[in-house]
Structures are given as C-alpha cells and as structure tokens.
Amino acid sequence: MKQVDEELGQFALKKLQKYVATTSEIPQQQQREQRQLVNRVLDETRDNIGRSIDEARSQIPNYTQAINEYQEQSLQTSREIADNYIESQKQIINLLQSSWIPQIEAANRILTSNWISPTHFTGIYENMVSKDLIWTSPHVQ
C-alpha cells in the first residue's frame, strides 16, 4: 500500500515537473489542457490513496482479531504457568512436611524433653481438661 502511494506520488510529481518545464513554450490552450491533465492526475492520485486507505481499513478487523487471539493465548499461558508453579509449591511443601516434621519432632523430644512439641502441649491440655472435669463433677466423690 505504501509502495503504491509512493509510485502514484512520483508519477504525479513527474507530470507536474513536465508541466512546469513546458509551460513557457506552450500556447494558452495547451497550458489549459496541461492544467486539466495535472488536476486529473492529482484527483486520480487522491482517489487511489482513498482506495488504499479503505482497503487497509477493511483489514483492521482481521488485525484486531489476531491481536485479541494472541492476548488470549498469552493470558491462558500465564494462568497455566502460575497454576503449575503453585501446584508444584504445594507438592514441595507437602513432601517436606510429611518427611521432615516427624524427624523434627523426634529431635525436639530428644533435645527439649517434649516441652516445645505441639503434640506434647495438646496432651497436657487434654490431661488438664479431663482432670478438671473429674474434680468439678458433682457425681465424683
């Protein structure tokens, strides 16, 4: 399209230069014909440019659709990457928890005598609650 516009512009320029070069030698009738020819060439050039613009405008929906499809594909790919990353992180964390927590609790039992272990605290709490229920129960003597 750009090449067509350039060619038409060059054609019109050559015609105009030829017109200017021969103006002084051409009688008045021929000058009038030359002016009409130049005007016609310029009008045709304008019409050709208009057709080229209309053709380009008709292609806009195709370009828009291609860009939209590309954006949709990019978004879907981004979502899949994020989902896969999050899922892999879940699997890594679950694997570490299932394999390391028992070992860490065993080390805590050895090093701290169970007083830091969550399981130990839960056991102490259960004992306290159950003893409290026994002591405060009116039926127990």
Helices and strands as residue ranges (DSSP letters): H 2-23, H 28-112, H 118-136
